[in-house]
């Protein structure tokens, strides 16, 4: 099943300072994972972590339309002839 996520920029604790990161929240159950970085890759990592760490043992596909569009744009920019 495809499940939408809510992505929020946050500050995470680093070794010596705070580091920009993302909180990725499942829209179905509210489970939240935190990842370092604010790029599209960080958002995809958060979605993968939600799939791995689902508290209900579900194997959902997580993401949102904006994130999907950004992922396609990043991919296309790497393969531009």
N, C-alpha and C positions, 0 to 999 in steps of 0.2 A: 504494500500500500504506500502511496506517496503522501507524505506529511509535510505541511508547511512549517517553517521555523521563523522565529523572531530573533533577529541579530542586533545586539547592542554593543557599542564600543565602551570598553571599561579600561581601568588601569589595574594591572596585576603586579604583585610583589615580585621583584627580582632580587638578586643577591645584594645589590647596593642601592638600588633605586626602583622606582616604579616603571613598568614597561607597558606600552599600549597593547591591548588585546581585545578579544571579542567574547561575549557571553552568547551562546547559541541555545535557544530554548525551544523545546518541542511544543507545538501548538495543541497537541492532544492531551498530554499529561502534565506539562509544565516542567519536566526534567531539564536541568540546565548543565551544560559543560562550558568550561572556560579554556580558551586557547590563546597563546601568545601570537602577536601580529594582527594586522588589520587588513591584509590583502585577501583576494579571492581564494588563494590557496589556504589561508587560515580558516576562512569560512567553510571551505570544503572539508578541512580536517575536523572542524567542529561537527559537521554533519556526519562524518564517518564515526566520530566518537559517540554520537548519539545512537547510531545504529549498533555499535559494539556494547554500549553501556545501558541499553534500554532496561528500566527497572521491571518491565512486564515481560521481558524476554522476546519481544517482537523484533522482526527483521524488516523494518520499514526503510523506505528511501526518503531521505530528508533533503529539503531545499526550498527555495522560493524562485519565482519567475525572474526577479532581478538578478539573483545569483547565477541562474542558468544562463541568462543573456550575457553576463560578464564573463563567465567561463568560456562561452562560445567565442566572444570577442578576443579574449586572451589567446585562445587556441588558433584562431584565424590570423592573428597578428604574427604568430610564430611561423606560420606556414605560408606567408605571403611570398609569391614568386616574384 
